[in-house]
Amino acid sequence: MDSILDSILSQYKSDTAEKILRTALKMFAVATPAAVRMRDLAREAGVNLAAVNYHFRTKDALYMEVANIIVRLFQIQYEPYIKRFDEIKASKDSDKAIELIKDVLSSRIRCESKDNKYSRYIVLILMREELCNGAPFNLFLRKLFIPRTRITAELIEIATKGRISGEKARISAKILLGQTHLFNSARTGVKIDLEWKTFGEREAEKVKSINSEFVDKILRQ
């Protein structure tokens, strides 16, 4: 995930803007935007306050830019899956639909690694916006949440050859997506409960394997 973020931030062609955005992503996740002072953000980023104002004008504008980056990050991450979805939608191949669902869910289970250090901040922002229902939430809803549920529901309909359809398919999509979200949003509790010292590749693969078994049991009836 961090490699995609690096690619997005490199498009700003300004080291100062990149520093500000990286710091903003972290600080807006750890504290609410209302609690973050622009002066403190500038100090943490190692730039002067005037530079923050020059690049982003206001705190609200900076926060919305962070939200847009999060949307773009997930859109890039899901591009290969969208291409496969379009092919499956045309062919109505139930086996390929099930495999794509499993691959998408597996991609959402991220281990603790150097390449995923920003994923925790992104999850925190997404979770808080679910409760706030402000401008960033509406952006996430339109660009991420609704399309993701719709596509997963359509895959479920294809996978089950219409046995699960309509509202039931949409609810099923929410359930499947939600159960993987837990391992990112409540990771500390998960590690304590499962007596894991870390959530590395080995632990992530265990979760992915069991999750795939669940998908098969639910959809291959």
Protein Blocks (a to p, Z undefined) as FASTA:
>chain_A
ZZmmmmmmmmnopaklmmmmmmmmmmmmmpcfklpcfklmmmmnopafklmmmmnopaml
mmmmmmmmmmmmmmmmmmmmmmmmmmmmmnopaklmmmmmmmmmmmmmccddfklmmmmm
mmmmmmmmmmnopmklmmmmmmmmmmmmmmmmmmmmmmnnomagcjllmmmmmmmmmmmm
mmmmmmmmmmmmnopabdcfklmmmmmmmmmmmmmmmmmZZ
